[in-house]
């Protein structure tokens, strides 16, 4: 695989406002962009979901988080953790 075709991957922690978790989950499942939500898991702790994202670039993942996830009604906070190579 060449460097130009390597996909970026990130985990996004999503916090929702009280009573909005199910609606947020439905909205997250409907996102269709050049970057993809590979998995969405409900979790315990200060965040409600962890989404696994993949995209063609870091910018594409950033746009997915800010333009698609961050604007969902009920999302109060996101934290993005980009996967890095430890080679």
Kinemage of the C-alpha trace (Angstrom):
@kinemage 1
@onewidth
@group {chain A} dominant
@subgroup {mainchain}
@vectorlist {calphas} color= white
{ca unk a 1} P 0.000 0.000 0.000
{ca unk a 2} L 1.466 3.352 -0.982
{ca unk a 3} L 1.568 6.273 1.433
{ca unk a 4} L -0.986 8.210 -0.612
{ca unk a 5} L -3.612 5.467 -0.347
{ca unk a 6} L -3.200 4.881 3.393
{ca unk a 7} L -6.337 5.740 5.306
{ca unk a 8} L -6.318 7.686 8.541
{ca unk a 9} L -8.119 6.245 11.551
{ca unk a 10} L -9.391 7.950 14.699
{ca unk a 11} L -11.533 7.286 17.725
{ca unk a 12} L -14.039 9.958 18.675
{ca unk a 13} L -15.477 10.097 22.181
{ca unk a 14} L -18.962 11.618 22.108
{ca unk a 15} L -20.805 13.108 25.082
{ca unk a 16} L -24.543 13.729 24.795
{ca unk a 17} L -27.002 15.780 26.776
{ca unk a 18} L -29.427 13.979 29.096
{ca unk a 19} L -32.108 12.024 27.259
{ca unk a 20} L -30.529 12.496 23.815
{ca unk a 21} L -28.343 9.375 23.514
{ca unk a 22} L -30.754 7.342 21.341
{ca unk a 23} L -31.420 10.242 18.951
{ca unk a 24} L -27.685 10.955 18.680
{ca unk a 25} L -27.006 7.272 17.945
{ca unk a 26} L -29.557 7.322 15.096
{ca unk a 27} L -27.998 10.484 13.654
{ca unk a 28} L -24.471 9.062 13.882
{ca unk a 29} L -25.577 5.898 12.063
{ca unk a 30} L -26.946 7.993 9.148
{ca unk a 31} L -23.698 9.869 8.389
{ca unk a 32} L -22.539 9.267 4.821
{ca unk a 33} L -19.369 11.099 3.714
{ca unk a 34} L -15.970 10.312 2.172
{ca unk a 35} L -14.916 9.431 5.707
{ca unk a 36} L -16.734 6.592 7.396
{ca unk a 37} L -17.992 5.720 10.840
{ca unk a 38} L -16.689 2.138 11.009
{ca unk a 39} L -18.115 1.333 14.429
{ca unk a 40} L -20.189 3.006 17.092
{ca unk a 41} L -20.262 1.667 20.621
{ca unk a 42} L -22.132 2.910 23.679
{ca unk a 43} L -19.745 3.168 26.622
{ca unk a 44} L -19.802 3.966 30.329
{ca unk a 45} L -18.006 6.878 31.933
{ca unk a 46} L -18.025 10.579 31.102
{ca unk a 47} L -18.717 9.894 27.401
{ca unk a 48} L -21.719 8.084 25.933
{ca unk a 49} L -20.261 6.728 22.676
{ca unk a 50} L -16.969 5.900 21.044
{ca unk a 51} L -16.982 6.083 17.259
{ca unk a 52} L -14.251 4.530 15.127
{ca unk a 53} L -13.661 6.723 12.063
{ca unk a 54} L -11.672 6.185 8.897
{ca unk a 55} L -10.963 8.717 6.178
{ca unk a 56} L -8.621 9.559 3.332
{ca unk a 57} L -6.855 12.275 5.350
{ca unk a 58} L -6.680 13.903 8.742
{ca unk a 59} L -8.513 16.907 7.284
{ca unk a 60} L -11.365 14.648 6.113
{ca unk a 61} L -11.691 13.150 9.590
{ca unk a 62} L -11.629 16.643 11.092
{ca unk a 63} L -14.417 17.762 8.757
{ca unk a 64} L -16.467 14.679 9.670
{ca unk a 65} L -16.120 15.489 13.375
{ca unk a 66} L -16.836 19.213 13.085
{ca unk a 67} L -19.317 19.321 10.183
{ca unk a 68} L -21.281 16.117 10.827
{ca unk a 69} L -20.862 14.848 14.396
{ca unk a 70} L -20.416 18.119 16.294
{ca unk a 71} L -23.592 19.666 14.876
{ca unk a 72} L -25.908 16.803 15.859
{ca unk a 73} L -28.613 17.986 18.253
{ca unk a 74} L -27.721 16.546 21.659
{ca unk a 75} L -23.940 16.259 21.149
{ca unk a 76} L -22.355 18.377 23.859
{ca unk a 77} L -18.671 17.471 23.475
{ca unk a 78} L -16.333 15.383 21.343
{ca unk a 79} L -12.745 14.318 21.850
{ca unk a 80} L -10.841 12.993 18.841
{ca unk a 81} L -7.969 10.544 19.286
{ca unk a 82} L -6.029 9.993 16.046
{ca unk a 83} L -4.377 6.601 15.593
{ca unk a 84} L -0.608 6.913 15.078
{ca unk a 85} L 2.027 4.426 13.988
{ca unk a 86} L 4.483 3.408 16.690
{ca unk a 87} L 6.951 1.765 14.259
